[in-house]
Amino acid sequence: FSMFIIIPFMEFALPFALRLFPNMLPSTFQDSLKEEESMKRDLQSRIALAGFFQETLQDLAKQQKKKAKTKKKEEGASDLETEKEETAA
């Protein structure tokens, strides 16, 4: 008996349910255009993320080079000071 009431109501409520939950629609009814748009959005976001990572890595490499140069200069200056002290003694 409940099938006579529930099933017609579910058929009536189906358009509203699909409006609330659009991902319930089977893939056979989805447009290929929507699929292409979503793929384009995913690709653009991946490209943007890759660009961000490349920029970040380049900045880190520059910082490491600067640190290495300053450390090398400090070591060179300390070596000169020790040589002066050794020659003076």
C-alpha positions as CSV (number, residue, x, y, z in Angstrom):
1,F,0.0,0.0,0.0
2,S,2.8,2.4,0.8
3,M,4.3,2.0,-2.6
4,F,1.2,3.5,-4.2
5,I,1.8,6.7,-2.1
6,I,5.6,6.9,-1.9
7,I,6.6,6.2,-5.5
8,P,4.3,8.9,-7.2
9,F,5.4,11.4,-4.6
10,M,9.1,10.6,-5.3
11,E,8.5,11.1,-9.0
12,F,6.8,14.4,-8.3
13,A,9.7,15.5,-6.0
14,L,12.5,14.4,-8.4
15,P,12.9,17.8,-10.2
16,F,13.1,19.6,-6.8
17,A,15.7,17.1,-5.5
18,L,17.8,17.5,-8.7
19,R,17.6,21.3,-8.3
20,L,18.9,21.0,-4.7
21,F,21.4,18.3,-5.4
22,P,22.6,18.7,-9.0
23,N,25.3,16.0,-8.6
24,M,22.6,13.3,-8.3
25,L,22.0,13.5,-12.0
26,P,23.6,10.5,-13.8
27,S,26.6,11.2,-16.0
28,T,24.7,10.1,-19.2
29,F,22.5,13.3,-18.8
30,Q,25.3,15.7,-18.2
31,D,26.5,18.0,-21.0
32,S,29.9,17.5,-22.5
33,L,30.2,21.3,-22.4
34,K,30.0,21.3,-18.6
35,E,32.6,18.6,-18.4
36,E,34.9,20.6,-20.7
37,E,34.4,23.7,-18.6
38,S,35.2,21.8,-15.4
39,M,38.3,20.4,-17.0
40,K,39.4,23.8,-18.1
41,R,38.9,25.2,-14.6
42,D,40.9,22.4,-13.1
43,L,43.7,22.9,-15.6
44,Q,43.8,26.6,-15.0
45,S,44.0,26.1,-11.2
46,R,46.7,23.5,-11.6
47,I,48.7,25.9,-13.9
48,A,48.3,28.7,-11.3
49,L,49.4,26.4,-8.5
50,A,52.4,25.2,-10.5
51,G,53.4,28.8,-11.2
52,F,53.1,29.7,-7.5
53,F,55.3,26.7,-6.6
54,Q,57.9,27.6,-9.2
55,E,58.0,31.2,-8.0
56,T,58.4,30.1,-4.4
57,L,61.2,27.7,-5.2
58,Q,63.0,30.4,-7.2
59,D,62.7,32.8,-4.2
60,L,64.0,30.1,-1.9
61,A,67.0,29.4,-4.2
62,K,67.8,33.1,-4.2
63,Q,67.7,33.3,-0.5
64,Q,70.0,30.2,-0.2
65,K,72.5,31.8,-2.6
66,K,72.5,35.0,-0.6
67,K,73.0,33.1,2.7
68,A,75.9,31.1,1.1
69,K,77.5,34.3,-0.2
70,T,77.3,36.1,3.2
71,K,78.6,33.0,5.0
72,K,81.4,32.7,2.5
73,K,82.3,36.4,3.0
74,E,82.2,35.9,6.8
75,E,84.5,32.9,6.6
76,G,86.8,34.8,4.4
77,A,86.9,37.7,6.7
78,S,87.6,35.5,9.7
79,D,90.3,33.7,7.8
80,L,92.0,37.0,7.0
81,E,91.8,38.0,10.7
82,T,93.4,34.8,11.9
83,E,96.1,35.1,9.3
84,K,96.9,38.7,10.4
85,E,97.0,37.5,14.0
86,E,99.3,34.7,13.1
87,T,101.7,36.9,11.1
88,A,101.7,39.5,13.9
89,A,102.6,37.0,16.5
